[in-house]
Amino acid sequence: MDDSFFAYLQQLELIAFFSGYPLIYALVVVFAGNQDEKNKFKTRITSLLPFAYALVGTLFLGFQLKKLYPDYSFEHLKLTMQQPWLIIWGLLSLLFWIPAIAKKRVLSLIHSFVFFFFLAKDLFVKLFFPSMNNGVLRNDMHLYTSSLLLNLGAFAFIVFIHFLLTRYKNRLRP
């Protein structure tokens, strides 16, 4: 990986989009508790997690396309991508729109751990090397908070859309 300033900025972008998902995932799974048939809402809510993650990936794709505007050429793409493998890994979150992949919820969690690793790495370094600049950790915590809010908002949006579609479908039944 390149150690340039722009590579660091791309890493921060990835943290801002994807690192908050593991905590949201854990909170939803704990909230759902054991999945008995008595409460169908709690059972279904955990199945919506990968779709919320895919929505965040779609927002990330939109952000990347906005950054590339107005020149979408391959040369410009090569110049602006400092960490192409991480960007591609982030864009792979779009695969969770596919229902067959979304059924395996844990894959979305595993996918997000790659980005959570960068946050954990900075925390680990700060723990064992207290002389490290506090600005790095402060940036990480601001971005992690933003990521939590983004992932929570995406999850709430997906749950809301699911609720509306379910209600509409039930209304059509005789």
C-alpha positions as CSV (number, residue, x, y, z in Angstrom):
1,M,0.0,0.0,0.0
2,D,1.1,3.5,-0.7
3,D,1.9,5.6,2.3
4,S,0.9,8.9,0.8
5,F,-1.6,11.4,2.2
6,F,-4.2,10.6,-0.5
7,A,-4.0,6.9,0.3
8,Y,-4.7,7.8,4.0
9,L,-7.7,9.9,2.9
10,Q,-9.1,7.0,0.9
11,Q,-8.7,4.8,4.0
12,L,-10.6,7.4,6.0
13,E,-13.4,7.4,3.4
14,L,-13.6,3.6,3.7
15,I,-13.7,3.8,7.5
16,A,-16.5,6.4,7.3
17,F,-18.7,4.2,5.2
18,F,-18.1,0.7,6.4
19,S,-16.5,0.5,9.9
20,G,-19.7,1.1,11.8
21,Y,-21.6,-1.9,10.5
22,P,-20.2,-4.5,12.9
23,L,-21.6,-2.6,15.9
24,I,-25.0,-2.1,14.2
25,Y,-25.0,-5.8,13.3
26,A,-24.3,-6.8,16.9
27,L,-26.9,-4.5,18.3
28,V,-29.6,-5.8,15.9
29,V,-28.7,-9.4,16.6
30,V,-28.8,-8.8,20.3
31,F,-32.1,-6.9,20.0
32,A,-33.6,-9.8,18.0
33,G,-32.5,-12.2,20.7
34,N,-33.4,-15.9,20.1
35,Q,-35.5,-16.1,16.9
36,D,-38.7,-17.7,17.9
37,E,-41.8,-17.7,15.6
38,K,-43.8,-15.6,18.1
39,N,-42.3,-12.3,17.0
40,K,-42.0,-12.3,13.2
41,F,-40.7,-8.7,13.1
42,K,-37.6,-9.6,15.2
43,T,-37.0,-12.6,13.1
44,R,-37.2,-10.6,9.8
45,I,-35.2,-7.6,11.0
46,T,-32.0,-9.5,11.1
47,S,-32.5,-10.7,7.6
48,L,-32.5,-7.1,6.5
49,L,-29.0,-6.3,7.7
50,P,-27.2,-7.3,4.5
51,F,-29.5,-5.1,2.4
52,A,-28.7,-2.1,4.7
53,Y,-25.0,-2.9,4.1
54,A,-25.6,-3.0,0.4
55,L,-27.3,0.4,0.6
56,V,-24.2,1.8,2.3
57,G,-22.2,0.2,-0.5
58,T,-24.4,1.9,-3.1
59,L,-23.9,5.2,-1.3
60,F,-20.1,4.6,-1.4
61,L,-20.4,3.9,-5.2
62,G,-22.2,7.2,-5.6
63,F,-19.5,9.0,-3.6
64,Q,-16.8,7.5,-5.8
65,L,-18.6,8.5,-9.0
66,K,-19.1,12.0,-7.7
67,K,-15.3,12.2,-7.0
68,L,-14.5,11.1,-10.5
69,Y,-16.9,13.5,-12.2
70,P,-16.5,14.8,-15.0
71,D,-13.7,12.5,-16.2
72,Y,-14.6,8.8,-16.0
73,S,-11.7,7.7,-18.1
74,F,-9.5,4.7,-17.2
75,E,-6.4,6.9,-16.9
76,H,-8.2,9.3,-14.4
77,L,-9.4,6.3,-12.5
78,K,-5.9,4.9,-12.2
79,L,-4.6,8.3,-11.0
80,T,-7.2,8.8,-8.3
81,M,-7.3,5.3,-6.9
82,Q,-4.5,5.1,-4.3
83,Q,-5.7,1.8,-2.8
84,P,-7.6,0.1,-5.6
85,W,-8.0,-3.3,-3.8
86,L,-9.7,-1.7,-0.9
87,I,-12.0,0.4,-3.1
88,I,-12.9,-2.8,-5.0
89,W,-13.4,-4.6,-1.7
90,G,-15.8,-1.8,-0.7
91,L,-17.7,-2.0,-3.9
92,L,-18.1,-5.8,-3.5
93,S,-20.7,-4.8,-0.8
94,L,-23.1,-4.2,-3.7
95,L,-23.3,-8.0,-4.1
96,F,-25.4,-8.1,-0.9
97,W,-28.3,-6.8,-3.0
98,I,-28.5,-10.3,-4.5
99,P,-30.9,-12.2,-2.2
100,A,-29.0,-15.5,-2.4
101,I,-25.9,-13.8,-1.0
102,A,-27.9,-11.7,1.5
103,K,-29.3,-14.9,3.1
104,K,-25.8,-15.5,4.5
105,R,-25.9,-12.5,6.9
106,V,-22.5,-13.3,8.4
107,L,-20.8,-12.7,5.1
108,S,-21.7,-9.0,5.4
109,L,-20.2,-8.9,8.8
110,I,-17.0,-10.6,7.7
111,H,-16.8,-8.2,4.7
112,S,-17.0,-5.2,7.0
113,F,-14.3,-6.4,9.4
114,V,-11.7,-5.5,6.8
115,F,-12.6,-1.8,7.3
116,F,-13.0,-2.1,11.0
117,F,-9.5,-3.5,11.2
118,F,-8.1,-0.1,10.3
119,L,-9.9,1.5,13.2
120,A,-8.8,-1.3,15.6
121,K,-5.2,-1.0,14.3
122,D,-5.1,2.7,15.2
123,L,-6.5,2.0,18.6
124,F,-4.0,-0.8,19.2
125,V,-1.1,1.5,18.1
126,K,-2.3,4.3,20.4
127,L,-2.6,1.8,23.3
128,F,0.9,0.6,23.0
129,F,2.5,3.8,21.7
130,P,1.0,6.6,23.7
131,S,3.3,9.1,22.0
132,M,1.3,8.7,18.8
133,N,-0.4,11.8,17.5
134,N,-3.9,12.1,19.0
135,G,-5.2,13.6,15.8
136,V,-5.2,10.2,14.0
137,L,-7.4,8.7,16.8
138,R,-9.6,11.7,16.9
139,N,-10.2,11.5,13.1
140,D,-10.9,7.8,13.5
141,M,-13.5,8.3,16.2
142,H,-15.3,11.1,14.3
143,L,-15.5,8.9,11.3
144,Y,-16.6,5.9,13.3
145,T,-19.4,7.9,14.8
146,S,-20.4,9.1,11.3
147,S,-20.2,5.5,10.1
148,L,-22.5,4.4,12.9
149,L,-25.0,7.0,12.0
150,L,-24.8,6.2,8.3
151,N,-25.3,2.5,8.9
152,L,-28.0,3.0,11.4
153,G,-29.8,5.4,9.0
154,A,-29.4,2.9,6.1
155,F,-30.8,0.1,8.3
156,A,-33.7,2.2,9.5
157,F,-34.5,3.1,5.9
158,I,-34.5,-0.5,4.8
159,V,-36.7,-1.5,7.7
160,F,-39.1,1.3,6.8
161,I,-39.3,0.2,3.2
162,H,-39.7,-3.4,4.2
163,F,-42.5,-2.4,6.5
164,L,-44.3,-0.4,3.8
165,L,-43.9,-3.2,1.2
166,T,-45.2,-5.8,3.7
167,R,-48.1,-3.7,4.6
168,Y,-49.0,-3.0,1.0
169,K,-48.7,-6.7,0.1
170,N,-51.0,-7.7,3.0
171,R,-53.5,-5.1,1.9
172,L,-53.7,-6.7,-1.5
173,R,-54.5,-10.2,-0.1
174,P,-58.2,-11.0,0.0
